[in-house]
Amino acid sequence: MDHKKLGILLMVVSLFLVVLLVLLKIDMDSKDGFLCTAVHSDTDGDMGQCPAHTSNASWLFALAFGATGAMFAAGLYMLIVGINQLRPDYRKVSLSKLSEDEKKVYDYLRKNEGSAYQSDIMKGCELSKVQTTRILDRLQAKKIVDRKRRGMTNIVILR
């Protein structure tokens, strides 16, 4: 899933949780108010005897609101920064000096987070095995990519 979409999803879920928490807090406050009134009328005004004042619910609500705020902040960060900041920086390449097929391979590698198997490049760019090898030879000579042997195939990595 794209980081921006995930960020939006986190923000929507956190807003839903805030609405839910507010409704729960309002309901709990009304019940606590009724409970305090009932206990206060039966005792001599000692608020320490009211169960609403001895409950840890306020701290739990504060923790839940804090966690929801952190979730919203994380979603906002992912939305603003996006996936481009999370990808590694590749060497600057002058695309004007590349042939059309070389640009196609370079763009394919960029879209695949900077690496792909040679066979996947061949299929994704609709090139023959010989064309792919020659293009990768030229890109490697220009110090744009590196090839590493992985079993029976090569993995191609942007520099």
SULHU-V392598 format. One record per backbone hydrogen bond with DSSP energy under -0.5 kcal/mol. CO is the residue of the C=O (numbers start at 1). NH is the residue of the N-H. If there is no record, write none. Layout:
# SULHU-V392598
co = <CO	CO>
nh = <NH	NH>
This chain:
# SULHU-V392598
co = <2	3	4	5	6	7	8	9	10	11	12	13	14	15	16	17	18	19	20	21	22	23	24	25	26	27	28	29	30	31	32	33	34	35	36	37	38	39	45	46	47	50	50	51	51	56	57	58	59	60	61	62	63	64	65	66	67	68	69	70	71	72	73	74	75	76	77	78	81	83	83	93	94	95	99	100	101	102	103	104	105	106	107	108	109	110	112	114	116	117	118	119	120	121	122	123	128	129	130	131	132	133	134	135	136	137	138	139	139	140	144	146	148	150	153	154	155	156	157>
nh = <6	7	8	9	10	11	12	13	14	15	16	17	18	19	20	21	22	23	24	25	26	27	28	29	30	31	32	33	34	35	36	37	38	39	40	41	42	43	47	49	50	53	54	54	55	60	61	62	63	64	65	66	67	68	69	70	71	72	73	74	75	76	77	78	79	80	81	82	85	86	87	95	97	98	103	104	105	106	107	108	109	110	111	112	114	113	115	158	156	121	122	123	124	125	127	126	132	133	134	135	136	137	138	139	140	141	142	144	145	143	159	157	155	153	150	118	148	116	146>
